[in-house]
Amino acid sequence: MRFGFYTSALLMLIMAAQCRAGEFSVTDFGAVGDGKTDASRSFIKTLKAAVDHPHAIVRIPAGEYLLNHCVQVAFRGAVDNGLAIEGDGQGVTVIRCANTNGAFSIRSELCQSMVSIRDLTLVADLAGAGTAIEVTSSLRGVRNYRTLTVENVDMRGSGLPTRKYFNRGLKAHAQWRPLFRNVIFGGMLDPALKSRLHAKNVQEMYFDPEYAFCADWCYAPSFQHCYAWSCHTGYRLVSHGLKPEGPEDSAFYRCFAVEVVVGIDIDTPIIEPQLVIDSCHINSREVGLRISNRKFFHIVNSLFYTLNEIEYPYVDIELQNCWAGFIHGNMFHSPHPDNMKTHPRSLRTCIALDNRSRNIMISGNTFNGKGKAFAGADEAAGITINNNMIINRHVEKQAGQKNRGKNEQHK
């Protein structure tokens, strides 16, 4: 008995010392990683203890943790807290979401806290499991530090095949310089659905998840080696309705958007500088890249192809009020079996520009998918088109020579 008493006291002292050091384990607050016991209350208690402690680390050891309720927590006060939520690895720490409100919802009203989430897997245990991870703040002024980092995280439905999914993957709102590295989102994965992908009613069901990644009103978000699969929009950076301005800067390196309706959607109320899309892989039904109000941009070394350009009008790169940019070294391909035939006619346009876009260099690209190579390039000012390679005789070319005079005027 005395030995048991001393053992319990020692464990309590160790736990207290860990908390004082800023480390909190969900198992110390009662979570059991057996995949059957609801760990929601334990997770909420752990995070609530952590957010009031500066430089806190929440540990989620290996195991499967069931969440019947969303883990919601808010930072209080004006302390520059940091919060790290860390698992033991993708597929090692698994969190099963069995509710319609998602797994984690973290609110930082003052946008002063630095949040990092890494090394875990989030699994939807039902169709429509809410938002997997949500980190939000109110719009604030300049923050010269990174307020959010998410890396080595995957979000998907349970089982294989599966029709279980999160409605939304990762939602970041009004974060500063968020970094997303090796973050993966997967919607429904069912060969029976995929084999009938051309049926419109089935297709709409297949794209039920709203988006994989959302970084609305985030300043300078950076996506590296991320993957979006089977949803409506792969990456959404849309800033509307709150202020007559928008956050600038964004970058995508070696990112994928596959079997989506819209690959990357970027829009701000006014024209903002800087965008880099490099070595990405875009496979969508309606629009690969839709970019509005952006200047000083680079779209380079990427692969674009469609789900079905015969049945659906499709644009690989759609530019609206964009200027001073490069579209270089990209491959516009098509896996359609009739790609090299005259009929049926393709409804695809590779690069479409509105008449407000100007001063854009389009060069060194390869066009293999039949359809229009360009639309609107003669109406836009200062468009230079040269040194592109057409390897499919069914590509409708636009010479671009008519734009030389306009280009000279805008030097």
DOLOFI-206020 format. One record per residue: residue in one letter; x, y, z of N, C-alpha, C in turn. Coordinates in steps of 0.1 Angstrom, whole numbers, plus 5000, padded with zeros to 4 digits. Each point is the difference from the previous one (the first is absolute). Layout:
N
aXYZXYZXYZ;...
! end
This chain:
411
m500849885000499250125000500950125000;r501050005009500950125001500750024987;f500449894993500750014988499150064989;g498749965000499150054990499850155002;f499950045013499850145003501250094995;y501249955002501250074996500050014985;t499749884993500050004985499050104995;s498850015005499050104995500550145002;a500650025012500550145003501150044990;l500949904997501150024991499450044986;l499049924996499550034987499350144999;m499450045011499450135000501050115000;l501149985007501150094999500650014986;i500249894994500550004986499150074991;m498749985001499050074992500050155002;a500150035013500050155003501350064995;a501149935000501350064995499950014985;q499449914993499850014986499250124996;c498950025007499150114998500750135002;r500850015011500850125003501050034989;a500549894994501050024989499350034987;g498750005000499250034988499749894991;e500249875005499649894992498749935006;f499149974991498749955004499749884991;s499849885006499649894993498549975001;v499349974989498649975001499749875009;t501049915000499849885009500050045015;d500850105003500050055014498650055005;f499250044990498750065003498949904997;g500449874998499049894999499749944987;a500750054989499749954987500649864998;v499249914994500449874997500149984985;g501149954995500249994986499649864994;d498849965004499549864995499150014988;g499750124995499150024989498549985003;k499749975013498649975004499550105011;t500950045008499650095012500050144995;d498950075003500050144996501050095008;a500950064992501150085007499750154999;s498850044996499750144998500350085012;r499449965012500250085012501550015004;s500749894999501450005003500850104992;f499750004987500750094990499750145004;i498750035003499650145003500650055013;k500149915010500650045012501550034998;t500649914992501550024998500350134993;l499250034989500350124993499650135008;k499049995008499650125008501150025010;a500649905006501150025009501250064992;a500249954988501250044993500050154995;v498850054995499950134994500350115010;d499849975013500350105010501549995005;h500749924994501449985004500950044989;p501050095002500850044989500949894995;h500249994987500949904994499649865003;a498749974998499449875003500149904989;i500349885004500049884990499049905005;v499149974991499049895002500449884993;r500349895008500549884994498849904998;i499949944988499049904998500849874996;p500249915009500849884998499449914989;a500749904996499649914990498749935005;g499149984990498749935004498950064991;e498749955002498950054993499050075010;y499750124998499250085010498750044993;l498949975007498750024994499550145005;l499550084991499450135004498550004996;n499249995010498550024998499650145000;h500950095003499750145000501250084995;c499850114994501150094995500850055012;v501350014999500950055011500150154997;q499350095007500050144998500750075011;v500950094997500850075010500350144995;a500150105009500350144996501150055010;f500950084994501050075007499450125007;r500450025013499450115007501250095004;g499750135002501050105004500950044988;a501050085003500950064990501449945000;v500149895007501349945001500449934987;d501250024995500549944988500349855002;n498949925002500149865002500449934988;g500749885002500249914989499449875004;l499449934990499449875002500449904989;a500549895004500449894991499249885003;i499349954990499349875002500749904992;e500649905006500949914994499649855002;g499949934989499849855001501449934998;d499949874999501249924998500349974986;g499150054991500249974985498749974993;q500150034987498849974992499849855000;g498749965002499749865001500449935013;v500750075009500449955013499150065011;t499850144999499050065008498850034991;v498949935003498850014992498850055008;i499450114995498850055007498849984991;r499149935005498849964993498850105004;c499550064990499050115002498649944997;a499249985010498749944999498950115003;n500250124996499050105001500050094988;t499050094999499950084988500650145001;n500750035011500650135002501650004999;g500549884996501550004998500849955012;a501350014999500949955010500550125009;f500750104994500650115008499550134995;s499650095010499650134997500750095010;i501050084995500850095009499850144996;r499750085009499750154998501050085007;s500650094993500950105006499550144996;e499350065009499350134997501050114996;l501150005007501050114997501049974990;c500049874995501049964990501450025005;q500249975013501450015006500649875003;s499249904999500649875004500549924988;m501049935002500749924990499649855002;v499349954990499449865001500749914990;s500549885005500549904991499349875003;i499749934989499449875000500749904991;r500549895006500849914991499949865004;d500449914991500249865002498849925005;l498950014992498949925004499049984988;t499149915002499049974990498650035005;l499250074993498650025003499149924991;v499149925006499149914992498650045002;a499250024989498650025001499349865002;d499249985010499349885002498550004995;l499750114993498650014994500150094988;a499050004992499950094988499650145005;g500850104998499750135005500550025014;a501349995003500550015014500550145003;g499550104993500350145003501450044995;t500650105007501350054996501149935009;a500949934993501049925007500850095010;i500650114995500850095009499650144996;e499750085010499650144998500850095010;v500850104994500750095008499750144995;t499350085008499550134996500350115009;s500150124994500250125008499150114993;s499850115008499550124994501150074992;l499650084990500950074992500850105009;r501349994999500950095008501150064991;g500750105006501150064993501249914998;v501150064997501249924996500549925012;r500349874996500649915010501349954993;n501150035005501349974994500549865005;y499149915001500449865004498949914994;r500349875000499149904995499049965011;t498750014997499049975010499549864999;l500349934989499549864998501049924992;t500349885005500749904992499349865002;v499849944988499449875000500849914991;e500549895005500949924992499849855004;n500249914990500049865002498649965006;v498950044993498749985005499249954988;d499249895002499149964989498649995006;m499050034991498650015003499249924989;r499349905005499349914990498949925006;g499349934992498949925005500549865005;s499349945009500549875005499649894991;g500949905000499749884991500550024986;l499949894993500450004985499349884994;p499150034990499550134996499250075010;t499850134998499250085010499250114993;r498850025006499250124997499850095012;k500949985009500150095012501050114997;y499750125005500950114997499850125009;f500950095001499950135006499350094990;n499150095005499450104991501150104995;r500950035009501150094997501349955007;g501150024993501349955006500550095010;l500950094996500750105009499550144997;k499450065010499650144998500850095009;a500750104993500850105008499450134996;h499750085009499450144997500850115007;a500450094992500750125006501349965007;q500749914995501349965006501250074993;w501150025007501150074994501149904996;r500450004988501049914994499849855004;p498849954998499949865004500749914990;l500649895006500849914992499349865001;f499749944988499449874999501049914993;r500549905006501049914994499649855002;n500049934989499649865000498749985007;v499050074996498649995005499249944989;i499249895003499349934990498649995003;f499150034990498649995002499449904990;g499249905004499349914991498650005003;g499150014989498649995002499649854998;m498949984993499549874998500949924991;l500249875004500949924992499349864998;d499250004989499249884997500149974985;p500649894996500149974986498750004993;a498949965006498750004994499550144996;l500450105009499650144996500950044989;k501349975001501050064990499749944986;s499549874999499849944988498750064993;r499250075008498850074994500150155001;l501250044999500350155003499450094990;h499649954988499450084990498550035002;a499449925009498650035003499950125009;k499250104996500150135007499549985015;n499049935003499549995013501049935009;v500749904995501049935008501250095001;q500350084990501250095000499850105011;e498850065001499850105011500249945014;m499549885002500349935012501549985003;y500749964989501449985001500850125005;f499450124997500750135003499350065012;d499449935009499350055011500950095010;p501249955003500850095009500250134993;e499850115008500150144995501450044995;y501049975008501350034997501049925008;a501249984995501049945008500850105009;f500350114994500850115007499350134998;c499850085011499550134999500950105008;a500550104993500850105007499550144997;d498750025002499450134998500550115009;w500350114995500650125008501349965007;c500749914995501349965006501150084992;y500950065007501150074994501149904997;a500549994987501249934996499949855004;p498949934997500049855002500949934991;s500649905005501049924992499649855001;f499849944988499649855000501249934993;q500449905007501249924995499749855001;h500049934989499849864999498749965007;c498950084996498749975005499249934989;y498949935004499349924991498550015003;a499250044990498550015001499449904990;w499149925005499449894991498649995003;s499249994990498549975000499350105009;c499850134995499250105007499750104989;h499250105004499650114990501250094997;t500650065010501150094998501249955008;g501249994993501249955006500550105010;y500350124996500650115008499250134998;r499550065010499250125000500750115007;l500350114993500550125007499250124995;v498850015006499050104995499850105012;s500150134997499950105011499050104995;h498749995004499050084996499150055011;g499450124999498950045008500450065013;l501250015004500450055013500750135000;k501050024991500850124998500250024985;p500250134996500350034986501449984997;e500649905005501449964997500149855002;g501249954998500249865001501449965004;p500249895006501449965003500849964987;e501350035000500849984989500949875002;d500749974990501049885001499349875002;s500449904992499649865002500949924991;a500249875005500949924992499649855001;f500149934989499749864999501249934994;y500649915007501149924995499749855000;r500149944989499849864999498749955006;c498950074997498749975006499149934990;f499049925004499149934992498650035002;a499250014990498550015001499549914990;v499549885004499649894991498649965002;e499349994988498549965001499350105008;v500150134996499250115006499350074990;v499150105004499350084990500850124997;v500650075010500950114999501349975007;g501150014994501349975006500450105010;i500350124996500550115009499150124997;d499450065010499150124998500650115008;i500550114994500650125007499350124996;d499550085009499350124997500150105012;t500350134997500050105010499250124995;p499550095009499250114995500750104991;i501350025002500850084991501349934996;i500750054990501149934995501150005010;e500649885003501049995010501249934994;p501250025005501249954994500449865005;q500749934991500849885003499249875001;l500349914991499449865000501049914992;v500349895006500949904994499349875000;i499849944988499549864999501049934992;d500749905006501249944995499949855001;s500249934989500149855000498749935007;c498950064996498749945006499349914990;h499149925005499349904992498550035002;i499350044989498650045001499249924990;n499049935006499049924992498650035005;s499350084992498750055005498949994989;r498850035004498949984990499650134993;e500150125007499650124994501150114999;v500850025010501050105000501249945008;g501250014993501249965007500550115010;l500450124995500350115008499050114996;r499450065010499250124998500650115009;i500550104993500850105008499450144996;s499650085010499550134998500850105008;n500250124994500650115007501449975006;r500949964991501449965005501050064990;k501150055005501150054992501349945004;f501050004992501349945002499949855004;f499549934990499849855003500849924991;h500249875004500749904993499249875000;i499749954989499449874999500949914991;v500849915006501149944993500049855003;n500549934990500449865002498949915005;s498850024997498949935005499349924990;l499249905004499349914991498550035002;f499350014989498550035000499449904991;y498949935005499249924992498649995006;t499049954992498650015004499449875003;l498950005007499249885002499349964988;n499350104993499249974989499750124992;e500950044991499950124992499049994988;i499549884998499149984989498550035005;e499749975012498650035006499950135007;y501150055005500050125009500950114994;p499550124999500950114997501150015011;y501250024995501249995010501050114996;v500650065010501150094999501149965009;d501249994995501249965008500450125009;i500250124994500550115007499150124996;e499250055009499150114998500550125008;l500350114992500650125006499050124999;q499750065011499050125000500750115007;n500350114992500650125006501449965006;c500849934992501349965005501150064990;w501150055006501050064991501449985006;a501050024990501449985004500349865005;g499849904991500249875004500649914989;f500549885004500649904992499249875000;i499749944989499449874999501049924991;h500849925006501249944994500249865004;g500449924990500549865002498949905005;n498750034997498949925005499749904989;m499349895004499549904991498549995001;f499450024988498549994999499749874993;h499549905008499949874995498549955000;s499749894994498749945001500149855000;p499449935010500049855000498849954992;h499150094994498849954993500449914988;p499349894999500349914989499950064986;d499250104998499850074987500850134999;n501050015008500850135000500650024986;m500549904993500750024988499049994988;k498750005002499149994989499250134998;t499550024988499350134998498750005008;h499349895000498749995007500149905012;p499250035011499250115002500850135003;r499450114999500750135002500250025015;s501250055003500350035014499550145004;l499550015012499550135006501050065009;r501349974997501150055009500650124994;t500450095010500950124997501249995010;c501250004994501149995009500350125008;i500150124994500350135007498950104995;a499250055010499050104997500350135007;l500050114993500350135007498850104997;d499650085010499050104997500750134995;n499350104995500650114994500650105010;r499949975013500750085010501449955003;s500349884996501349945002501050064990;r501350015004500950064991501549975005;n500950024990501449995003500449865005;i499649904992500349865004500849934990;m501049935004500849924991499649855001;i499649944988499649864999501049934991;s500949925006501049954991500549865006;g500649924991500649875004499049905005;n498750014997499049915004499849894990;t499549885004499749904990498549975000;f499450004988498549984999499849874993;n499449905008499749874994498549985001;g499350075008498549985002499350084989;k499149934992499350074990499050105005;g499750104992499150115005500850134996;k499650115007500650134997501250015009;a501150054994501250035008499850125008;f499450114994499850135006498650054997;a499550085009498850084998500250135007;g499750114992500150135005501350074999;a501049934995501450054999500150124991;d499150014990500050114990499450125006;e499049985010499450125006500850065011;a500749915007500850055012501350084994;a500550095008501150084996501349955004;g501050014991501449965004500249865002;i499449914992500149865002501149954990;t501049935005501149954991499949855000;i499849944988499949854999501149954991;n500949925005501149954991500649885006;n500649924991500849885003499249905007;n498749994997499249895005500049894990;m499849875005500049894992498649944999;i499549984988498749944997500249864995;i499649905007500349864996498849924997;n498850074999498849944996499450094989;r499749954988499550084989498650055002;h499449955010498650045003499950115011;v501250065003500050125009499850124991;e499050085004499750124993500950115004;k500950044991501150105004499550144999;q500550095007499950144999501450064998;a500250064989501450044996500750095011;g499250095005500650105010500850114993;q500250004987500750104993499350145001;k498749995001499250135001500350075012;n500549945010500350065013501350085000;r500849984990501450065001499950155001;g499150064992499950155001499550055014;k499149925006499550045013501249985010;n500849894998501149985009501050115000;e500350054988501050114999499550135007;q498750025000499450125006500149995016;h500149885005500049985015501349975005;k501150024993501349975005500350105012;
! end
